[in-house]
């Protein structure tokens, strides 16, 4: 797919190919060997459907909290899920700040 992706970018950004200094590609199996959590190369940790939006990684009112009072979770397993870059961390940080400044909420 590397060639097809580069050709599409080149179509809209002529000269893109001339800027490439090196390439590194991995198959899904390579990615799983690199990180065993990425089963089949899946960086999102499995299916993300409407049910899992509310129960992932565990069913909690606030998915960024943990049983430990000052430990918070941000990963692609928390809403809004992988591929929405930065938002899991943003929401986890909001939760942490809320717990620091408003511990009862």
Biopython code that builds the backbone (N, CA, C, O; Angstrom):
import numpy as np
from Bio.PDB.StructureBuilder import StructureBuilder

atoms = [
    (1, "UNK", "N", (0.807, -1.199, 0.000)),
    (1, "UNK", "CA", (0.000, 0.000, 0.000)),
    (1, "UNK", "C", (0.854, 1.269, 0.000)),
    (1, "UNK", "O", (0.358, 2.356, -0.297)),
    (2, "UNK", "N", (2.137, 1.128, 0.333)),
    (2, "UNK", "CA", (2.996, 2.311, 0.404)),
    (2, "UNK", "C", (2.982, 3.089, -0.905)),
    (2, "UNK", "O", (2.814, 4.308, -0.911)),
    (3, "UNK", "N", (3.161, 2.376, -2.014)),
    (3, "UNK", "CA", (3.200, 3.046, -3.316)),
    (3, "UNK", "C", (1.871, 3.727, -3.636)),
    (3, "UNK", "O", (1.853, 4.842, -4.159)),
    (4, "UNK", "N", (0.765, 3.064, -3.326)),
    (4, "UNK", "CA", (-0.552, 3.637, -3.610)),
    (4, "UNK", "C", (-0.796, 4.889, -2.769)),
    (4, "UNK", "O", (-1.335, 5.878, -3.265)),
    (5, "UNK", "N", (-0.404, 4.847, -1.517)),
    (5, "UNK", "CA", (-0.592, 6.007, -0.638)),
    (5, "UNK", "C", (0.282, 7.168, -1.102)),
    (5, "UNK", "O", (-0.175, 8.308, -1.178)),
    (6, "UNK", "N", (1.533, 6.870, -1.408)),
    (6, "UNK", "CA", (2.434, 7.932, -1.872)),
    (6, "UNK", "C", (1.962, 8.523, -3.194)),
    (6, "UNK", "O", (2.089, 9.728, -3.412)),
    (7, "UNK", "N", (1.422, 7.694, -4.077)),
    (7, "UNK", "CA", (0.921, 8.193, -5.359)),
    (7, "UNK", "C", (-0.262, 9.140, -5.140)),
    (7, "UNK", "O", (-0.383, 10.152, -5.830)),
    (8, "UNK", "N", (-1.121, 8.818, -4.195)),
    (8, "UNK", "CA", (-2.272, 9.679, -3.915)),
    (8, "UNK", "C", (-1.810, 11.013, -3.327)),
    (8, "UNK", "O", (-2.324, 12.066, -3.706)),
    (9, "UNK", "N", (-0.855, 10.977, -2.417)),
    (9, "UNK", "CA", (-0.329, 12.225, -1.859)),
    (9, "UNK", "C", (0.345, 13.034, -2.959)),
    (9, "UNK", "O", (0.161, 14.248, -3.041)),
    (10, "UNK", "N", (1.118, 12.373, -3.795)),
    (10, "UNK", "CA", (1.816, 13.045, -4.902)),
    (10, "UNK", "C", (0.818, 13.719, -5.835)),
    (10, "UNK", "O", (1.094, 14.786, -6.383)),
    (11, "UNK", "N", (-0.327, 13.102, -6.009)),
    (11, "UNK", "CA", (-1.369, 13.658, -6.879)),
    (11, "UNK", "C", (-1.794, 15.047, -6.413)),
    (11, "UNK", "O", (-2.028, 15.932, -7.237)),
    (12, "UNK", "N", (-1.894, 15.244, -5.107)),
    (12, "UNK", "CA", (-2.341, 16.518, -4.559)),
    (12, "UNK", "C", (-1.198, 17.416, -4.109)),
    (12, "UNK", "O", (-1.375, 18.622, -3.930)),
    (13, "UNK", "N", (-0.020, 16.815, -3.927)),
    (13, "UNK", "CA", (1.156, 17.589, -3.495)),
    (13, "UNK", "C", (2.331, 17.193, -4.377)),
    (13, "UNK", "O", (3.207, 16.443, -3.948)),
    (14, "UNK", "N", (2.352, 17.693, -5.611)),
    (14, "UNK", "CA", (3.432, 17.331, -6.532)),
    (14, "UNK", "C", (4.803, 17.628, -5.914)),
    (14, "UNK", "O", (5.018, 18.679, -5.310)),
    (15, "UNK", "N", (5.718, 16.678, -6.084)),
    (15, "UNK", "CA", (7.050, 16.819, -5.517)),
    (15, "UNK", "C", (7.196, 16.119, -4.182)),
    (15, "UNK", "O", (8.298, 16.034, -3.640)),
    (16, "UNK", "N", (6.086, 15.612, -3.643)),
    (16, "UNK", "CA", (6.134, 14.909, -2.362)),
    (16, "UNK", "C", (7.144, 13.771, -2.397)),
    (16, "UNK", "O", (7.946, 13.621, -1.476)),
    (17, "UNK", "N", (7.107, 12.979, -3.445)),
    (17, "UNK", "CA", (8.006, 11.823, -3.558)),
    (17, "UNK", "C", (9.476, 12.203, -3.511)),
    (17, "UNK", "O", (10.300, 11.427, -3.029)),
    (18, "UNK", "N", (9.811, 13.377, -4.002)),
    (18, "UNK", "CA", (11.205, 13.833, -3.998)),
    (18, "UNK", "C", (11.691, 14.160, -2.588)),
    (18, "UNK", "O", (12.896, 14.239, -2.349)),
    (19, "UNK", "N", (10.772, 14.349, -1.667)),
    (19, "UNK", "CA", (11.128, 14.704, -0.281)),
    (19, "UNK", "C", (11.375, 13.480, 0.595)),
    (19, "UNK", "O", (11.876, 13.613, 1.712)),
    (20, "UNK", "N", (11.035, 12.310, 0.115)),
    (20, "UNK", "CA", (11.173, 11.099, 0.925)),
    (20, "UNK", "C", (12.629, 10.672, 0.952)),
    (20, "UNK", "O", (13.230, 10.402, -0.088)),
    (21, "UNK", "N", (13.192, 10.615, 2.156)),
    (21, "UNK", "CA", (14.593, 10.220, 2.330)),
    (21, "UNK", "C", (14.734, 8.744, 2.630)),
    (21, "UNK", "O", (15.747, 8.142, 2.273)),
    (22, "UNK", "N", (13.747, 8.142, 3.274)),
    (22, "UNK", "CA", (13.801, 6.719, 3.629)),
    (22, "UNK", "C", (12.382, 6.234, 3.892)),
    (22, "UNK", "O", (11.464, 7.029, 4.092)),
    (23, "UNK", "N", (12.222, 4.932, 3.887)),
    (23, "UNK", "CA", (10.928, 4.325, 4.168)),
    (23, "UNK", "C", (11.116, 3.208, 5.182)),
    (23, "UNK", "O", (12.139, 2.524, 5.199)),
    (24, "UNK", "N", (10.114, 3.041, 6.017)),
    (24, "UNK", "CA", (10.076, 1.908, 6.936)),
    (24, "UNK", "C", (8.638, 1.431, 6.969)),
    (24, "UNK", "O", (7.745, 2.177, 7.370)),
    (25, "UNK", "N", (8.409, 0.222, 6.561)),
    (25, "UNK", "CA", (7.054, -0.311, 6.566)),
    (25, "UNK", "C", (7.030, -1.577, 7.417)),
    (25, "UNK", "O", (8.042, -2.255, 7.595)),
    (26, "UNK", "N", (5.843, -1.869, 7.936)),
    (26, "UNK", "CA", (5.651, -3.069, 8.743)),
    (26, "UNK", "C", (4.349, -3.734, 8.324)),
    (26, "UNK", "O", (3.366, -3.061, 8.015)),
    (27, "UNK", "N", (4.354, -5.052, 8.315)),
    (27, "UNK", "CA", (3.110, -5.786, 8.090)),
    (27, "UNK", "C", (2.362, -5.846, 9.419)),
    (27, "UNK", "O", (2.903, -5.472, 10.460)),
    (28, "UNK", "N", (1.136, -6.309, 9.380)),
    (28, "UNK", "CA", (0.386, -6.445, 10.625)),
    (28, "UNK", "C", (1.073, -7.434, 11.568)),
    (28, "UNK", "O", (1.073, -7.237, 12.783)),
    (29, "UNK", "N", (1.651, -8.486, 11.017)),
    (29, "UNK", "CA", (2.376, -9.448, 11.852)),
    (29, "UNK", "C", (3.615, -8.810, 12.472)),
    (29, "UNK", "O", (3.928, -9.059, 13.637)),
    (30, "UNK", "N", (4.317, -7.990, 11.696)),
    (30, "UNK", "CA", (5.478, -7.266, 12.234)),
    (30, "UNK", "C", (5.054, -6.380, 13.393)),
    (30, "UNK", "O", (5.744, -6.302, 14.410)),
    (31, "UNK", "N", (3.923, -5.715, 13.238)),
    (31, "UNK", "CA", (3.454, -4.793, 14.269)),
    (31, "UNK", "C", (3.089, -5.550, 15.543)),
    (31, "UNK", "O", (3.361, -5.081, 16.648)),
    (32, "UNK", "N", (2.478, -6.713, 15.387)),
    (32, "UNK", "CA", (2.138, -7.526, 16.554)),
    (32, "UNK", "C", (3.400, -8.028, 17.250)),
    (32, "UNK", "O", (3.441, -8.087, 18.479)),
    (33, "UNK", "N", (4.424, -8.388, 16.488)),
    (33, "UNK", "CA", (5.702, -8.786, 17.100)),
    (33, "UNK", "C", (6.338, -7.603, 17.828)),
    (33, "UNK", "O", (6.930, -7.770, 18.895)),
    (34, "UNK", "N", (6.217, -6.429, 17.260)),
    (34, "UNK", "CA", (6.754, -5.209, 17.866)),
    (34, "UNK", "C", (6.068, -4.916, 19.201)),
    (34, "UNK", "O", (6.720, -4.556, 20.182)),
    (35, "UNK", "N", (4.735, -5.077, 19.223)),
    (35, "UNK", "CA", (3.964, -4.863, 20.448)),
    (35, "UNK", "C", (2.864, -5.916, 20.509)),
    (35, "UNK", "O", (1.875, -5.807, 19.784)),
    (36, "UNK", "N", (3.013, -6.930, 21.354)),
    (36, "UNK", "CA", (2.038, -8.021, 21.419)),
    (36, "UNK", "C", (0.612, -7.581, 21.760)),
    (36, "UNK", "O", (-0.325, -8.355, 21.567)),
    (37, "UNK", "N", (0.431, -6.370, 22.256)),
    (37, "UNK", "CA", (-0.921, -5.870, 22.519)),
    (37, "UNK", "C", (-1.669, -5.539, 21.232)),
    (37, "UNK", "O", (-2.896, -5.446, 21.229)),
    (38, "UNK", "N", (-0.929, -5.363, 20.143)),
    (38, "UNK", "CA", (-1.539, -5.007, 18.855)),
    (38, "UNK", "C", (-1.855, -6.283, 18.077)),
    (38, "UNK", "O", (-1.225, -6.564, 17.057)),
    (39, "UNK", "N", (-2.815, -7.041, 18.554)),
    (39, "UNK", "CA", (-3.148, -8.330, 17.950)),
    (39, "UNK", "C", (-3.601, -8.111, 16.514)),
    (39, "UNK", "O", (-4.541, -7.361, 16.250)),
    (40, "UNK", "N", (-2.920, -8.775, 15.596)),
    (40, "UNK", "CA", (-3.229, -8.619, 14.181)),
    (40, "UNK", "C", (-2.911, -7.234, 13.652)),
    (40, "UNK", "O", (-3.409, -6.842, 12.597)),
    (41, "UNK", "N", (-2.077, -6.482, 14.380)),
    (41, "UNK", "CA", (-1.716, -5.137, 13.951)),
    (41, "UNK", "C", (-2.720, -4.077, 14.364)),
    (41, "UNK", "O", (-2.602, -2.923, 13.953)),
    (42, "UNK", "N", (-3.707, -4.448, 15.172)),
    (42, "UNK", "CA", (-4.772, -3.530, 15.580)),
    (42, "UNK", "C", (-4.292, -2.602, 16.690)),
    (42, "UNK", "O", (-4.149, -3.029, 17.835)),
    (43, "UNK", "N", (-4.043, -1.343, 16.364)),
    (43, "UNK", "CA", (-3.542, -0.394, 17.358)),
    (43, "UNK", "C", (-4.643, 0.122, 18.273)),
    (43, "UNK", "O", (-4.352, 0.812, 19.250)),
    (44, "UNK", "N", (-5.900, -0.194, 17.980)),
    (44, "UNK", "CA", (-7.011, 0.274, 18.804)),
    (44, "UNK", "C", (-7.407, -0.714, 19.890)),
    (44, "UNK", "O", (-8.335, -0.445, 20.653)),
    (45, "UNK", "N", (-6.734, -1.838, 19.978)),
    (45, "UNK", "CA", (-7.057, -2.800, 21.026)),
    (45, "UNK", "C", (-8.379, -3.512, 20.823)),
    (45, "UNK", "O", (-9.056, -3.841, 21.797)),
    (46, "UNK", "N", (-8.751, -3.749, 19.614)),
    (46, "UNK", "CA", (-9.980, -4.491, 19.332)),
    (46, "UNK", "C", (-11.100, -3.611, 18.830)),
    (46, "UNK", "O", (-10.931, -2.409, 18.626)),
    (47, "UNK", "N", (-12.241, -4.230, 18.635)),
    (47, "UNK", "CA", (-13.399, -3.543, 18.079)),
    (47, "UNK", "C", (-13.832, -2.384, 18.986)),
    (47, "UNK", "O", (-13.760, -2.471, 20.212)),
    (48, "UNK", "N", (-14.273, -1.324, 18.361)),
    (48, "UNK", "CA", (-14.839, -0.199, 19.103)),
    (48, "UNK", "C", (-16.213, 0.080, 18.530)),
    (48, "UNK", "O", (-16.360, 0.777, 17.527)),
    (49, "UNK", "N", (-17.214, -0.479, 19.187)),
    (49, "UNK", "CA", (-18.587, -0.269, 18.738)),
    (49, "UNK", "C", (-19.333, 0.594, 19.748)),
    (49, "UNK", "O", (-18.736, 1.042, 20.726)),
    (50, "UNK", "N", (-20.613, 0.836, 19.536)),
    (50, "UNK", "CA", (-21.373, 1.740, 20.411)),
    (50, "UNK", "C", (-21.410, 1.239, 21.843)),
    (50, "UNK", "O", (-21.368, 2.041, 22.776)),
    (51, "UNK", "N", (-21.488, -0.085, 22.041)),
    (51, "UNK", "CA", (-21.523, -0.643, 23.394)),
    (51, "UNK", "C", (-20.213, -0.374, 24.124)),
    (51, "UNK", "O", (-20.206, 0.001, 25.296)),
    (52, "UNK", "N", (-19.108, -0.570, 23.415)),
    (52, "UNK", "CA", (-17.811, -0.379, 24.045)),
    (52, "UNK", "C", (-17.490, 1.093, 24.293)),
    (52, "UNK", "O", (-16.612, 1.412, 25.095)),
    (53, "UNK", "N", (-18.182, 1.970, 23.622)),
    (53, "UNK", "CA", (-17.989, 3.392, 23.879)),
    (53, "UNK", "C", (-18.268, 3.708, 25.347)),
    (53, "UNK", "O", (-17.652, 4.604, 25.924)),
    (54, "UNK", "N", (-19.204, 2.964, 25.948)),
    (54, "UNK", "CA", (-19.597, 3.210, 27.335)),
    (54, "UNK", "C", (-19.013, 2.205, 28.332)),
    (54, "UNK", "O", (-19.135, 2.402, 29.541)),
    (55, "UNK", "N", (-18.388, 1.143, 27.848)),
    (55, "UNK", "CA", (-17.900, 0.112, 28.772)),
    (55, "UNK", "C", (-16.410, -0.157, 28.638)),
    (55, "UNK", "O", (-15.897, -1.119, 29.209)),
    (56, "UNK", "N", (-15.728, 0.673, 27.901)),
    (56, "UNK", "CA", (-14.329, 0.414, 27.639)),
    (56, "UNK", "C", (-13.458, 1.422, 28.350)),
    (56, "UNK", "O", (-13.782, 2.608, 28.282)),
    (57, "UNK", "N", (-12.397, 1.067, 29.018)),
    (57, "UNK", "CA", (-11.854, -0.281, 29.167)),
    (57, "UNK", "C", (-12.604, -1.115, 30.204)),
    (57, "UNK", "O", (-12.555, -2.344, 30.156)),
    (58, "UNK", "N", (-13.298, -0.462, 31.140)),
    (58, "UNK", "CA", (-14.178, -1.149, 32.092)),
    (58, "UNK", "C", (-15.406, -0.260, 32.282)),
    (58, "UNK", "O", (-15.329, 0.953, 32.090)),
    (59, "UNK", "N", (-16.539, -0.860, 32.659)),
    (59, "UNK", "CA", (-17.728, -0.022, 32.873)),
    (59, "UNK", "C", (-17.537, 0.894, 34.099)),
    (59, "UNK", "O", (-17.511, 0.415, 35.233)),
    (60, "UNK", "N", (-17.409, 2.167, 33.873)),
    (60, "UNK", "CA", (-17.272, 3.169, 34.943)),
    (60, "UNK", "C", (-18.001, 4.425, 34.493)),
    (60, "UNK", "O", (-18.099, 4.698, 33.296)),
    (61, "UNK", "N", (-18.512, 5.187, 35.452)),
    (61, "UNK", "CA", (-19.157, 6.449, 35.087)),
    (61, "UNK", "C", (-18.171, 7.382, 34.403)),
    (61, "UNK", "O", (-18.531, 8.090, 33.463)),
    (62, "UNK", "N", (-16.930, 7.385, 34.871)),
    (62, "UNK", "CA", (-15.877, 8.184, 34.235)),
    (62, "UNK", "C", (-14.761, 7.218, 33.851)),
    (62, "UNK", "O", (-14.026, 6.760, 34.726)),
    (63, "UNK", "N", (-14.615, 6.899, 32.573)),
    (63, "UNK", "CA", (-13.660, 5.883, 32.140)),
    (63, "UNK", "C", (-12.187, 6.276, 32.322)),
    (63, "UNK", "O", (-11.300, 5.448, 32.114)),
    (64, "UNK", "N", (-11.925, 7.509, 32.703)),
    (64, "UNK", "CA", (-10.544, 7.965, 32.874)),
    (64, "UNK", "C", (-10.061, 7.773, 34.306)),
    (64, "UNK", "O", (-8.875, 7.941, 34.588)),
    (65, "UNK", "N", (-10.979, 7.418, 35.218)),
    (65, "UNK", "CA", (-10.605, 7.174, 36.606)),
    (65, "UNK", "C", (-10.238, 5.711, 36.789)),
    (65, "UNK", "O", (-10.576, 4.861, 35.965)),
    (66, "UNK", "N", (-9.539, 5.434, 37.883)),
    (66, "UNK", "CA", (-9.186, 4.062, 38.259)),
    (66, "UNK", "C", (-9.542, 3.886, 39.729)),
    (66, "UNK", "O", (-9.896, 4.862, 40.392)),
    (67, "UNK", "N", (-9.457, 2.676, 40.252)),
    (67, "UNK", "CA", (-9.722, 2.498, 41.683)),
    (67, "UNK", "C", (-8.734, 3.254, 42.577)),
    (67, "UNK", "O", (-9.030, 3.505, 43.745)),
    (68, "UNK", "N", (-7.586, 3.613, 42.049)),
    (68, "UNK", "CA", (-6.609, 4.393, 42.812)),
    (68, "UNK", "C", (-6.951, 5.872, 42.673)),
    (68, "UNK", "O", (-7.107, 6.359, 41.553)),
    (69, "UNK", "N", (-7.070, 6.592, 43.774)),
    (69, "UNK", "CA", (-7.606, 7.965, 43.723)),
    (69, "UNK", "C", (-6.805, 8.969, 42.900)),
    (69, "UNK", "O", (-7.392, 9.920, 42.386)),
    (70, "UNK", "N", (-5.516, 8.804, 42.755)),
    (70, "UNK", "CA", (-4.723, 9.794, 42.013)),
    (70, "UNK", "C", (-4.078, 9.195, 40.761)),
    (70, "UNK", "O", (-3.060, 9.693, 40.280)),
    (71, "UNK", "N", (-4.674, 8.135, 40.246)),
    (71, "UNK", "CA", (-4.189, 7.501, 39.019)),
    (71, "UNK", "C", (-5.304, 7.573, 37.985)),
    (71, "UNK", "O", (-6.433, 7.152, 38.236)),
    (72, "UNK", "N", (-4.969, 8.110, 36.826)),
    (72, "UNK", "CA", (-5.945, 8.291, 35.760)),
    (72, "UNK", "C", (-5.461, 7.576, 34.508)),
    (72, "UNK", "O", (-4.266, 7.330, 34.343)),
    (73, "UNK", "N", (-6.384, 7.251, 33.642)),
    (73, "UNK", "CA", (-6.078, 6.452, 32.466)),
    (73, "UNK", "C", (-6.371, 7.237, 31.201)),
    (73, "UNK", "O", (-7.449, 7.813, 31.050)),
    (74, "UNK", "N", (-5.402, 7.257, 30.289)),
    (74, "UNK", "CA", (-5.672, 7.772, 28.953)),
    (74, "UNK", "C", (-4.986, 6.837, 27.975)),
    (74, "UNK", "O", (-3.776, 6.623, 28.052)),
    (75, "UNK", "N", (-5.749, 6.292, 27.073)),
    (75, "UNK", "CA", (-5.222, 5.396, 26.046)),
    (75, "UNK", "C", (-6.274, 5.277, 24.959)),
    (75, "UNK", "O", (-7.372, 5.821, 25.081)),
    (76, "UNK", "N", (-5.939, 4.572, 23.907)),
    (76, "UNK", "CA", (-6.918, 4.389, 22.839)),
    (76, "UNK", "C", (-8.078, 3.516, 23.299)),
    (76, "UNK", "O", (-9.075, 3.387, 22.590)),
    (77, "UNK", "N", (-7.956, 2.917, 24.477)),
    (77, "UNK", "CA", (-9.058, 2.123, 25.014)),
    (77, "UNK", "C", (-10.096, 2.976, 25.723)),
    (77, "UNK", "O", (-11.162, 2.476, 26.083)),
    (78, "UNK", "N", (-9.805, 4.252, 25.929)),
    (78, "UNK", "CA", (-10.784, 5.138, 26.548)),
    (78, "UNK", "C", (-11.466, 5.962, 25.455)),
    (78, "UNK", "O", (-10.902, 6.155, 24.378)),
    (79, "UNK", "N", (-12.678, 6.448, 25.732)),
    (79, "UNK", "CA", (-13.370, 7.261, 24.732)),
    (79, "UNK", "C", (-12.589, 8.528, 24.401)),
    (79, "UNK", "O", (-11.949, 9.069, 25.303)),
    (80, "UNK", "N", (-12.598, 9.020, 23.216)),
    (80, "UNK", "CA", (-13.377, 8.578, 22.074)),
    (80, "UNK", "C", (-12.711, 7.488, 21.258)),
    (80, "UNK", "O", (-13.186, 7.169, 20.167)),
    (81, "UNK", "N", (-11.636, 6.909, 21.744)),
    (81, "UNK", "CA", (-11.016, 5.771, 21.068)),
    (81, "UNK", "C", (-9.817, 6.171, 20.235)),
    (81, "UNK", "O", (-9.504, 7.351, 20.075)),
    (82, "UNK", "N", (-9.163, 5.162, 19.714)),
    (82, "UNK", "CA", (-7.981, 5.377, 18.885)),
    (82, "UNK", "C", (-8.318, 6.114, 17.602)),
    (82, "UNK", "O", (-9.440, 6.021, 17.105)),
    (83, "UNK", "N", (-7.374, 6.830, 17.078)),
    (83, "UNK", "CA", (-7.577, 7.573, 15.844)),
    (83, "UNK", "C", (-8.104, 8.975, 16.074)),
    (83, "UNK", "O", (-8.148, 9.777, 15.141)),
    (84, "UNK", "N", (-8.506, 9.286, 17.296)),
    (84, "UNK", "CA", (-8.945, 10.638, 17.633)),
    (84, "UNK", "C", (-7.812, 11.208, 18.482)),
    (84, "UNK", "O", (-7.945, 11.377, 19.694)),
    (85, "UNK", "N", (-6.721, 11.492, 17.832)),
    (85, "UNK", "CA", (-5.450, 11.784, 18.479)),
    (85, "UNK", "C", (-5.522, 12.918, 19.489)),
    (85, "UNK", "O", (-5.956, 14.031, 19.192)),
    (86, "UNK", "N", (-5.078, 12.588, 20.691)),
    (86, "UNK", "CA", (-4.975, 13.575, 21.741)),
    (86, "UNK", "C", (-6.207, 13.720, 22.598)),
    (86, "UNK", "O", (-6.106, 14.212, 23.722)),
    (87, "UNK", "N", (-7.361, 13.316, 22.120)),
    (87, "UNK", "CA", (-8.589, 13.546, 22.870)),
    (87, "UNK", "C", (-8.677, 12.681, 24.118)),
    (87, "UNK", "O", (-9.186, 13.138, 25.141)),
    (88, "UNK", "N", (-8.190, 11.435, 24.062)),
    (88, "UNK", "CA", (-8.202, 10.585, 25.267)),
    (88, "UNK", "C", (-7.388, 11.256, 26.368)),
    (88, "UNK", "O", (-7.830, 11.308, 27.516)),
    (89, "UNK", "N", (-6.224, 11.763, 26.041)),
    (89, "UNK", "CA", (-5.384, 12.454, 27.010)),
    (89, "UNK", "C", (-6.006, 13.753, 27.482)),
    (89, "UNK", "O", (-5.907, 14.098, 28.660)),
    (90, "UNK", "N", (-6.642, 14.473, 26.584)),
    (90, "UNK", "CA", (-7.307, 15.726, 26.933)),
    (90, "UNK", "C", (-8.390, 15.481, 27.974)),
    (90, "UNK", "O", (-8.464, 16.185, 28.981)),
    (91, "UNK", "N", (-9.235, 14.474, 27.726)),
    (91, "UNK", "CA", (-10.319, 14.173, 28.666)),
    (91, "UNK", "C", (-9.779, 13.608, 29.978)),
    (91, "UNK", "O", (-10.320, 13.905, 31.043)),
    (92, "UNK", "N", (-8.733, 12.809, 29.920)),
    (92, "UNK", "CA", (-8.132, 12.289, 31.150)),
    (92, "UNK", "C", (-7.532, 13.435, 31.965)),
    (92, "UNK", "O", (-7.645, 13.447, 33.191)),
    (93, "UNK", "N", (-6.901, 14.391, 31.298)),
    (93, "UNK", "CA", (-6.322, 15.543, 32.003)),
    (93, "UNK", "C", (-7.429, 16.385, 32.636)),
    (93, "UNK", "O", (-7.271, 16.861, 33.760)),
    (94, "UNK", "N", (-8.534, 16.575, 31.937)),
    (94, "UNK", "CA", (-9.660, 17.317, 32.520)),
    (94, "UNK", "C", (-10.166, 16.615, 33.778)),
    (94, "UNK", "O", (-10.473, 17.264, 34.777)),
    (95, "UNK", "N", (-10.249, 15.301, 33.725)),
    (95, "UNK", "CA", (-10.692, 14.527, 34.884)),
    (95, "UNK", "C", (-9.720, 14.703, 36.042)),
    (95, "UNK", "O", (-10.140, 14.924, 37.178)),
    (96, "UNK", "N", (-8.426, 14.607, 35.761)),
    (96, "UNK", "CA", (-7.410, 14.747, 36.810)),
    (96, "UNK", "C", (-7.482, 16.133, 37.446)),
    (96, "UNK", "O", (-7.431, 16.254, 38.670)),
    (97, "UNK", "N", (-7.597, 17.159, 36.642)),
    (97, "UNK", "CA", (-7.668, 18.529, 37.165)),
    (97, "UNK", "C", (-8.921, 18.700, 38.016)),
    (97, "UNK", "O", (-8.872, 19.308, 39.085)),
    (98, "UNK", "N", (-10.035, 18.168, 37.543)),
    (98, "UNK", "CA", (-11.277, 18.243, 38.305)),
    (98, "UNK", "C", (-11.123, 17.576, 39.673)),
    (98, "UNK", "O", (-11.599, 18.098, 40.681)),
    (99, "UNK", "N", (-10.460, 16.429, 39.702)),
    (99, "UNK", "CA", (-10.269, 15.702, 40.962)),
    (99, "UNK", "C", (-9.325, 16.446, 41.900)),
    (99, "UNK", "O", (-9.468, 16.345, 43.118)),
    (100, "UNK", "N", (-8.378, 17.179, 41.366)),
    (100, "UNK", "CA", (-7.447, 17.936, 42.211)),
    (100, "UNK", "C", (-8.139, 19.163, 42.812)),
    (100, "UNK", "O", (-8.002, 19.440, 44.004)),
    (101, "UNK", "N", (-8.885, 19.897, 41.974)),
    (101, "UNK", "CA", (-9.485, 21.147, 42.426)),
    (101, "UNK", "C", (-10.892, 21.001, 43.001)),
    (101, "UNK", "O", (-11.371, 21.877, 43.720)),
    (102, "UNK", "N", (-11.541, 19.897, 42.681)),
    (102, "UNK", "CA", (-12.904, 19.638, 43.177)),
    (102, "UNK", "C", (-12.994, 18.163, 43.571)),
    (102, "UNK", "O", (-13.684, 17.399, 42.897)),
    (103, "UNK", "N", (-12.318, 17.743, 44.638)),
    (103, "UNK", "CA", (-12.212, 16.323, 44.979)),
    (103, "UNK", "C", (-13.545, 15.605, 45.203)),
    (103, "UNK", "O", (-13.598, 14.380, 45.096)),
    (104, "UNK", "N", (-14.602, 16.323, 45.506)),
    (104, "UNK", "CA", (-15.892, 15.675, 45.774)),
    (104, "UNK", "C", (-16.639, 15.287, 44.506)),
    (104, "UNK", "O", (-17.549, 14.459, 44.559)),
    (105, "UNK", "N", (-16.275, 15.866, 43.369)),
    (105, "UNK", "CA", (-17.017, 15.611, 42.129)),
    (105, "UNK", "C", (-16.519, 14.381, 41.445)),
    (105, "UNK", "O", (-17.029, 14.014, 40.386)),
]
sb = StructureBuilder()
sb.init_structure("model")
sb.init_model(0)
sb.init_chain("A")
sb.init_seg("    ")
for serial, (resi, resn, name, xyz) in enumerate(atoms, 1):
    if name == "N":
        sb.init_residue(resn, " ", resi, " ")
    sb.init_atom(name, np.array(xyz, "f"), 0.0, 1.0, " ", f" {name:<3s}", serial, name[0])
structure = sb.get_structure()
